[in-house]
Amino acid sequence: MTLPLVCLLSEASAATSIFTGKERDSESGNDYFGARYYASSMGRWMSPDKPFADQHVANPQSWNLYSYTRNNPLRFVDEDGQIVVETRDTTYYQVSGATANEALTNAGQHFSGEFGGMTNSHMDFTYQFSRTPSQNGDSSFTVKDTVTSDTITLKQTVELPKWDGYDKASPEDQKAWDAAVGKLQGHETDHQNINRAGADALDKALPGTSASATGKNLDPTAKAADNKLKTAVDDKATTNQQQTNQNNQHLDACTNHGTQACK
């Protein structure tokens, strides 16, 4: 059974939902997303998503046209009622400079490696498994554990520069700054998409993972099977993280940390 998502009201404004951050209709209690309304009392959309707008063959939850963020609000957000995206936060660090070029040069020295943006990603996961014990002819026991489902939570934060002299700069300098930071932000979005793809890949890889153990007594045999399953799951997670790191490193090398097009 799927429990409804809990939605709280902001103390500062009764017309704003803390859960979705969207405007709440005072009469119906529904949150307005632009494309459709979300019913906080039921944890469901009031109308279905457009067919094939954000449906994916490999993700059964995406075919539930009334569910909010595929029933995984810890990992996803829906900003417009149409497309589910990873939860992403943006923070800014201050840079100074008399001109846009000077400010951009200072931004490029903020992180080691001479680049001005950074995406920090942290992924947690849990898994559920079934246990199948059987007794052998020699009175020993064999226990097989199999992952049945998993829950993956991916949190990402991008750090970008903010020019303290922007408001007093010339229109030409403002335009140059906006273009450079926009390009940098696009590069960090590429990193976030790589991390999201890695989380999706792990989500698909974990179900079906299994491990077995055989012993004379059932309880210690079951514990041994549990430990072996944990090792197998951890190995898949480690391999997944290594591949994700390689993809991110390739992106940086190919684009020189977002300063050029990937050839």
Secondary structure, 3 states (H helix, E strand, C coil): CCCCCCCCECCCCCCEECCCCCEECCCCCEEECCCCEEECCCCEECCCCCCCCCCECCEHHHHCCCECHHHCCCCEEECCCCCEEECEEEEEEEECCCCHHHHHHHHCCCECCCECCEEEEEEEEEEEEEEEEEECCCCCEEEEEEEEEEEEEEEEEEEEEEECCCCCCCHHHHHHHHHHHHHHHHHHHHHHHHHHHHHHHHHHHCCCCEEEEEECCHHHHHHHHHHHHHHHHHHHHHHHHHHHHHHHHHHHHHHCCCCCCCC
